[in-house]
């Protein structure tokens, strides 16, 4: 997102992915992730919703009007709000829910009181680290794209980055749709 739509969009997308992780942290704390793990119907419904959203977003990126001026933080996003795209992409991924359900409880004593609170603390710490990494990746990707723009390459590479990102979203959506658990 940062490479194809600019630094601001990339940072917003990284924060959106973090918001999606917070969503899964809360789900794990209240036990809804366990429902996804135990119910094939619930898992399949979330999986298909997530796959449909990824494919829809990817197709929108593939069909977005090409702007040869390159990414700009002042220009509004043409492919939707990057924060909500990141948040929905992560929130609608049942594998993230299963990761939180499988990973976080390993660090909590089964007999200890306040397990839900401990899950929230651990999930938040995990999310802070992951969001930090995503923000750095967004900054590096936007800097690389800006370097191309300064050398006159953004007009040529920008549309290809947008297409590549769109194709990646479609591919991830199809992979999610065709995956078993």
Secondary structure by P-SEA (a helix, b strand, c coil): ccccccaaaaaaaaaaaaaaaaaaaaaaaaaaaaaaaccaaaaaaaaaaaaaaaaaaaaaaaaccccccccccccccccccaaaaaaaaaaacaaaaaaaaacccccccccccaaaaaaaaaaaaaaaaaaaaaaaaaaaaaaaaaaaaaacccccaaaaaaaaaaaaaaaaaaaaaaccc
